[in-house]
Amino acid sequence: MVEPLFQIFECSNENCRLRMPSDLSVKKLFNCPFCSSEMQPVGSPFGNYHPARNAGNHNNFSLLLDNLRSTENVGSIFRSADGAGVSHIYCCGTTPTAKHPKVKKASLGAELTVSTSYHHNSLVLAAELRAAHALIIALESTPESTSLFDFAFSSNSQQETILVIGNEISGIDPQLLSLADHVVHLPMAGKKTSLNAAVAAGIALYHLVFQNK
């Protein structure tokens, strides 16, 4: 796939000076969206830089999305999963699948690179995965949960490790939570008690995958 090139435009109004990129299919931006002054191209066209892709794929790590409701969250999680080398995403209950147009929009093609399956009942699925000796880690704040950053685990290449992410409002199904081998939470230093589901999933996913690596 050919990566697009971009050009920076800047507002000519000295009191505004909005600065923004546009891909080279746009030859000229006529008006600033804030002050309506002329937008002028500055600098040279540039590419979308990529970091070194040397992390490798972690075929023993999966995600289970338990009744998520937001297509944007699911799409973002697919993209994080691709970046971390996750091999599979289980979409359960009301979780939008990779076929949804808004999931595709948010995932930017990652829905094509991470395998996925849909399951009506997350509890039935989790029981089957446990019977197959999978290690299940739930991301949820409970009286007994452990801070993600105090949690250490190891898994072998033969054992599937599954991170469970719950509904944005109600969290993880309590019966599903009871099947987890470990329950971890993200410590919160402010007044809010939780993060956005996709943000929390990305933090936990990268920490667990690369800690284990």
C-alpha positions as CSV (number, residue, x, y, z in Angstrom):
1,M,0.0,0.0,0.0
2,V,1.4,3.4,-1.0
3,E,1.4,5.8,2.0
4,P,0.0,9.3,1.4
5,L,2.1,12.4,1.5
6,F,1.0,15.5,3.4
7,Q,1.5,19.3,3.2
8,I,1.2,21.7,6.2
9,F,-1.0,24.7,5.7
10,E,-1.0,27.8,8.0
11,C,-3.5,30.6,8.3
12,S,-2.2,33.9,7.0
13,N,-3.9,35.9,9.8
14,E,-1.2,36.7,12.3
15,N,-3.8,36.7,15.1
16,C,-4.9,33.2,14.2
17,R,-2.1,31.2,12.6
18,L,-4.0,27.9,12.6
19,R,-1.7,25.2,11.5
20,M,-3.0,21.9,10.0
21,P,-2.0,19.1,7.6
22,S,-3.8,18.0,4.5
23,D,-2.8,15.2,2.1
24,L,-1.6,16.1,-1.4
25,S,-4.9,15.4,-3.1
26,V,-5.9,18.8,-1.8
27,K,-3.9,21.4,-3.8
28,K,-5.1,24.4,-1.9
29,L,-7.0,25.3,1.2
30,F,-8.9,28.5,0.5
31,N,-10.2,29.6,3.9
32,C,-9.3,29.1,7.5
33,P,-12.1,27.2,9.3
34,F,-11.8,29.6,12.3
35,C,-11.2,33.1,10.9
36,S,-11.8,32.6,7.1
37,S,-8.4,34.0,6.2
38,E,-6.4,32.5,3.4
39,M,-4.5,29.3,4.2
40,Q,-1.0,29.0,2.8
41,P,1.2,26.0,2.3
42,V,4.4,25.9,4.4
43,G,7.4,23.6,4.3
44,S,7.9,20.6,2.1
45,P,5.6,17.5,1.7
46,F,6.3,14.8,4.2
47,G,5.5,11.2,4.8
48,N,3.7,9.4,7.6
49,Y,6.6,8.1,9.6
50,H,6.6,4.6,11.0
51,P,8.5,3.1,14.0
52,A,10.6,0.0,13.5
53,R,8.4,-3.0,13.2
54,N,10.5,-5.5,15.2
55,A,8.3,-6.5,18.1
56,G,7.1,-9.7,16.5
57,N,3.7,-11.4,16.8
58,H,2.5,-12.8,20.1
59,N,0.3,-15.7,18.9
60,N,-0.6,-16.8,22.4
61,F,-2.3,-13.5,23.4
62,S,-6.0,-12.7,22.8
63,L,-8.7,-10.3,23.8
64,L,-12.2,-11.0,24.9
65,L,-14.6,-8.0,24.6
66,D,-17.6,-8.5,26.9
67,N,-20.6,-6.6,25.8
68,L,-18.9,-3.4,24.7
69,R,-21.3,-0.9,23.2
70,S,-19.2,1.6,21.3
71,T,-18.1,1.0,17.7
72,E,-15.3,3.6,18.1
73,N,-13.9,1.8,21.2
74,V,-14.0,-1.6,19.4
75,G,-12.2,-0.1,16.4
76,S,-9.6,1.5,18.5
77,I,-9.0,-1.8,20.4
78,F,-8.5,-3.6,17.1
79,R,-5.9,-1.1,16.2
80,S,-4.1,-1.5,19.5
81,A,-4.4,-5.2,19.2
82,D,-2.7,-5.2,15.8
83,G,0.1,-3.0,17.2
84,A,0.8,-5.3,20.2
85,G,0.7,-8.4,18.0
86,V,-2.5,-9.9,19.4
87,S,-3.6,-13.0,17.5
88,H,-7.3,-13.0,18.1
89,I,-10.2,-11.0,19.4
90,Y,-13.4,-12.6,20.7
91,C,-16.4,-10.2,20.3
92,C,-19.2,-11.3,22.7
93,G,-22.8,-10.3,23.3
94,T,-23.5,-6.8,22.2
95,T,-20.0,-6.0,21.1
96,P,-19.9,-4.6,17.6
97,T,-18.0,-6.8,15.2
98,A,-15.3,-6.0,12.6
99,K,-18.0,-6.0,9.9
100,H,-19.5,-2.8,11.3
101,P,-18.6,0.3,9.2
102,K,-17.8,2.4,12.2
103,V,-15.5,-0.2,13.6
104,K,-13.7,-0.3,10.3
105,K,-13.5,3.5,10.3
106,A,-11.9,3.6,13.8
107,S,-9.6,0.6,13.3
108,L,-8.0,1.9,10.0
109,G,-7.7,-1.6,8.5
110,A,-6.6,-3.4,11.7
111,E,-9.8,-5.4,11.5
112,L,-8.3,-7.1,8.5
113,T,-5.0,-8.0,10.2
114,V,-6.3,-9.5,13.6
115,S,-8.4,-12.6,13.4
116,T,-11.8,-12.3,15.2
117,S,-14.9,-14.3,16.0
118,Y,-18.3,-13.5,17.4
119,H,-20.0,-15.3,20.4
120,H,-23.4,-14.8,21.8
121,N,-22.5,-15.7,25.4
122,S,-19.2,-14.7,26.9
123,L,-19.7,-17.0,29.9
124,V,-20.0,-20.1,27.7
125,L,-17.0,-19.0,25.7
126,A,-14.8,-18.3,28.8
127,A,-15.7,-21.8,30.2
128,E,-14.6,-23.4,27.0
129,L,-11.4,-21.4,26.9
130,R,-10.6,-22.4,30.5
131,A,-11.3,-26.0,29.7
132,A,-8.7,-25.6,27.0
133,H,-6.2,-24.4,29.7
134,A,-6.3,-20.7,28.7
135,L,-5.1,-18.1,31.2
136,I,-7.8,-15.5,31.7
137,I,-6.9,-12.0,33.0
138,A,-9.8,-9.6,33.6
139,L,-9.3,-5.8,33.6
140,E,-11.7,-4.6,36.4
141,S,-11.5,-2.7,39.6
142,T,-12.7,-4.8,42.6
143,P,-11.9,-5.0,46.3
144,E,-9.6,-7.9,45.5
145,S,-8.1,-6.8,42.2
146,T,-4.3,-6.1,41.9
147,S,-2.8,-3.0,40.3
148,L,-1.7,-3.8,36.8
149,F,1.8,-2.5,37.6
150,D,2.2,-4.8,40.6
151,F,1.1,-7.8,38.6
152,A,3.6,-10.2,37.1
153,F,2.8,-13.3,35.2
154,S,4.4,-15.6,32.6
155,S,2.9,-17.9,30.1
156,N,4.4,-20.4,27.7
157,S,3.9,-20.6,24.0
158,Q,1.4,-23.4,24.3
159,Q,-1.0,-21.5,26.6
160,E,-3.4,-18.8,25.3
161,T,-3.5,-15.7,27.5
162,I,-6.8,-13.8,27.3
163,L,-7.4,-10.2,28.5
164,V,-11.0,-9.5,29.2
165,I,-12.4,-6.0,28.6
166,G,-15.9,-5.2,29.9
167,N,-18.9,-3.0,29.1
168,E,-18.1,0.8,29.3
169,I,-20.8,1.3,32.0
170,S,-21.5,-1.9,33.8
171,G,-18.0,-3.5,33.5
172,I,-17.4,-7.2,33.2
173,D,-20.2,-9.7,33.8
174,P,-19.7,-10.8,37.5
175,Q,-20.0,-14.5,36.6
176,L,-17.4,-14.1,33.9
177,L,-15.2,-12.2,36.4
178,S,-15.4,-15.2,38.7
179,L,-13.9,-17.4,36.0
180,A,-10.8,-15.2,35.6
181,D,-7.5,-16.5,36.9
182,H,-6.4,-12.9,37.7
183,V,-8.2,-9.6,38.1
184,V,-6.2,-6.4,37.6
185,H,-7.0,-2.7,37.6
186,L,-5.4,0.5,36.5
187,P,-4.6,2.8,39.5
188,M,-6.4,6.2,39.2
189,A,-4.8,9.3,40.7
190,G,-7.6,11.8,39.9
191,K,-11.3,12.1,40.8
192,K,-12.6,9.7,38.1
193,T,-12.7,6.0,38.9
194,S,-12.0,4.6,35.4
195,L,-10.6,5.3,32.0
196,N,-12.2,5.0,28.5
197,A,-12.5,1.3,27.7
198,A,-10.3,1.5,24.6
199,V,-7.6,3.6,26.4
200,A,-7.6,1.2,29.4
201,A,-7.4,-1.8,27.0
202,G,-4.4,-0.3,25.2
203,I,-2.5,0.4,28.4
204,A,-3.2,-3.1,29.9
205,L,-2.6,-4.9,26.6
206,Y,0.8,-3.3,25.9
207,H,2.0,-3.7,29.5
208,L,1.0,-7.4,29.7
209,V,2.3,-8.4,26.2
210,F,5.7,-6.7,26.5
211,Q,6.2,-7.6,30.1
212,N,5.7,-11.2,29.2
213,K,8.0,-10.9,26.2
